[in-house]
Amino acid sequence: MTKDSFDDFIAEFDLYSFDGLIKVTLIDGTSHEAVWITGLPPLGKAIDGRFEGLSDEFNVFYLINTKTFAVWEFKQIDNMVCLQQNYLV
């Protein structure tokens, strides 16, 4: 998935309130019921050189079935389907 297609999906289903149940299918074939929490802002390099920095390509999801958080890059996501808007309301 590209950043643009991800952004289009979020806009189409108005998932900005971070409460929609979605099915995320990854490139590796696994699927997860999740709530998209947020995108990570770009993180710069550490002054000591131990951390190389991150682009804004990462997103945080809460996985409903395993009660854990996951961080995936856009390129790791194959497809997303909105199962229910306002799931957490």
C-alpha atoms as a printed R data frame, in Angstrom:
   type eleno elety resid chain resno       x       y      z
1  ATOM     1    CA   MET     A     1   0.000   0.000  0.000
2  ATOM     2    CA   THR     A     2   1.222   3.496 -0.691
3  ATOM     3    CA   LYS     A     3   0.892   6.497  1.605
4  ATOM     4    CA   ASP     A     4  -1.622   8.027 -0.816
5  ATOM     5    CA   SER     A     5  -3.823   4.916 -0.943
6  ATOM     6    CA   PHE     A     6  -3.652   4.625  2.858
7  ATOM     7    CA   ASP     A     7  -4.653   8.288  3.249
8  ATOM     8    CA   ASP     A     8  -7.489   7.789  0.741
9  ATOM     9    CA   PHE     A     9  -8.801   4.821  2.754
10 ATOM    10    CA   ILE     A    10  -8.746   6.799  6.006
11 ATOM    11    CA   ALA     A    11 -10.561   9.715  4.334
12 ATOM    12    CA   GLU     A    12 -13.146   7.500  2.584
13 ATOM    13    CA   PHE     A    13 -14.297   5.943  5.869
14 ATOM    14    CA   ASP     A    14 -13.677   9.041  8.031
15 ATOM    15    CA   LEU     A    15 -11.422   7.126 10.427
16 ATOM    16    CA   TYR     A    16  -9.842  10.251 11.902
17 ATOM    17    CA   SER     A    17 -11.461   9.667 15.297
18 ATOM    18    CA   PHE     A    18  -9.404   6.460 15.638
19 ATOM    19    CA   ASP     A    19 -12.398   4.304 16.492
20 ATOM    20    CA   GLY     A    20 -13.092   2.268 13.345
21 ATOM    21    CA   LEU     A    21 -12.637  -1.498 13.198
22 ATOM    22    CA   ILE     A    22 -10.607  -2.457 10.155
23 ATOM    23    CA   LYS     A    23  -9.223  -5.648  8.727
24 ATOM    24    CA   VAL     A    24  -5.564  -5.197  7.829
25 ATOM    25    CA   THR     A    25  -4.028  -7.765  5.485
26 ATOM    26    CA   LEU     A    26  -0.255  -7.675  5.334
27 ATOM    27    CA   ILE     A    27   1.993  -8.584  2.409
28 ATOM    28    CA   ASP     A    28   2.962 -11.781  4.272
29 ATOM    29    CA   GLY     A    29  -0.686 -12.936  4.054
30 ATOM    30    CA   THR     A    30  -1.635 -12.483  7.705
31 ATOM    31    CA   SER     A    31  -4.808 -10.576  8.565
32 ATOM    32    CA   HIS     A    32  -5.658  -8.680 11.721
33 ATOM    33    CA   GLU     A    33  -8.739  -6.948 13.092
34 ATOM    34    CA   ALA     A    34  -7.419  -3.638 14.319
35 ATOM    35    CA   VAL     A    35  -8.027  -0.009 15.118
36 ATOM    36    CA   TRP     A    36  -5.719   2.482 13.446
37 ATOM    37    CA   ILE     A    37  -4.311   4.730 16.167
38 ATOM    38    CA   THR     A    38  -2.037   7.189 14.391
39 ATOM    39    CA   GLY     A    39   0.823   7.706 11.999
40 ATOM    40    CA   LEU     A    40   4.265   8.346 13.416
41 ATOM    41    CA   PRO     A    41   5.879  11.683 12.656
42 ATOM    42    CA   PRO     A    42   9.307  11.625 11.047
43 ATOM    43    CA   LEU     A    43  11.974  10.964 13.669
44 ATOM    44    CA   GLY     A    44  15.418  12.454 13.104
45 ATOM    45    CA   LYS     A    45  18.777  10.811 13.680
46 ATOM    46    CA   ALA     A    46  20.177  10.653 17.216
47 ATOM    47    CA   ILE     A    47  23.149  12.902 17.948
48 ATOM    48    CA   ASP     A    48  25.159   9.922 19.203
49 ATOM    49    CA   GLY     A    49  24.558   8.005 15.957
50 ATOM    50    CA   ARG     A    50  22.886   4.985 17.587
51 ATOM    51    CA   PHE     A    51  19.484   5.738 16.032
52 ATOM    52    CA   GLU     A    52  19.332   6.318 12.281
53 ATOM    53    CA   GLY     A    53  15.916   7.974 12.272
54 ATOM    54    CA   LEU     A    54  12.564   7.023 10.720
55 ATOM    55    CA   SER     A    55  10.486   8.504  7.930
56 ATOM    56    CA   ASP     A    56   6.750   9.118  8.284
57 ATOM    57    CA   GLU     A    57   6.002   5.737  6.691
58 ATOM    58    CA   PHE     A    58   4.984   4.023  9.961
59 ATOM    59    CA   ASN     A    59   1.508   3.620 11.488
60 ATOM    60    CA   VAL     A    60   0.373   2.358 14.882
61 ATOM    61    CA   PHE     A    61  -2.496  -0.106 15.141
62 ATOM    62    CA   TYR     A    62  -4.181  -1.741 18.137
63 ATOM    63    CA   LEU     A    63  -4.850  -5.406 17.369
64 ATOM    64    CA   ILE     A    64  -8.208  -6.414 18.812
65 ATOM    65    CA   ASN     A    65  -7.729 -10.194 19.017
66 ATOM    66    CA   THR     A    66  -4.270 -10.170 20.611
67 ATOM    67    CA   LYS     A    67  -4.693  -6.965 22.657
68 ATOM    68    CA   THR     A    68  -1.337  -5.663 21.473
69 ATOM    69    CA   PHE     A    69  -0.008  -2.774 19.423
70 ATOM    70    CA   ALA     A    70   1.685  -3.129 16.060
71 ATOM    71    CA   VAL     A    71   3.699  -0.667 14.012
72 ATOM    72    CA   TRP     A    72   3.657  -1.268 10.255
73 ATOM    73    CA   GLU     A    73   5.069   0.600  7.305
74 ATOM    74    CA   PHE     A    74   2.763   1.382  4.392
75 ATOM    75    CA   LYS     A    75   4.711  -1.068  2.222
76 ATOM    76    CA   GLN     A    76   3.944  -3.928  4.667
77 ATOM    77    CA   ILE     A    77   0.178  -3.483  4.180
78 ATOM    78    CA   ASP     A    78  -1.425  -5.239  1.233
79 ATOM    79    CA   ASN     A    79  -5.054  -4.242  1.831
80 ATOM    80    CA   MET     A    80  -7.433  -2.746  4.382
81 ATOM    81    CA   VAL     A    81 -11.199  -3.178  4.723
82 ATOM    82    CA   CYS     A    82 -13.413  -1.103  7.004
83 ATOM    83    CA   LEU     A    83 -15.481  -3.567  9.036
84 ATOM    84    CA   GLN     A    84 -17.298  -1.036 11.220
85 ATOM    85    CA   GLN     A    85 -17.121   2.700 11.653
86 ATOM    86    CA   ASN     A    86 -17.448   4.036 15.226
87 ATOM    87    CA   TYR     A    87 -16.558   0.604 16.626
88 ATOM    88    CA   LEU     A    88 -15.134   1.967 19.871
89 ATOM    89    CA   VAL     A    89 -18.008   4.339 20.616
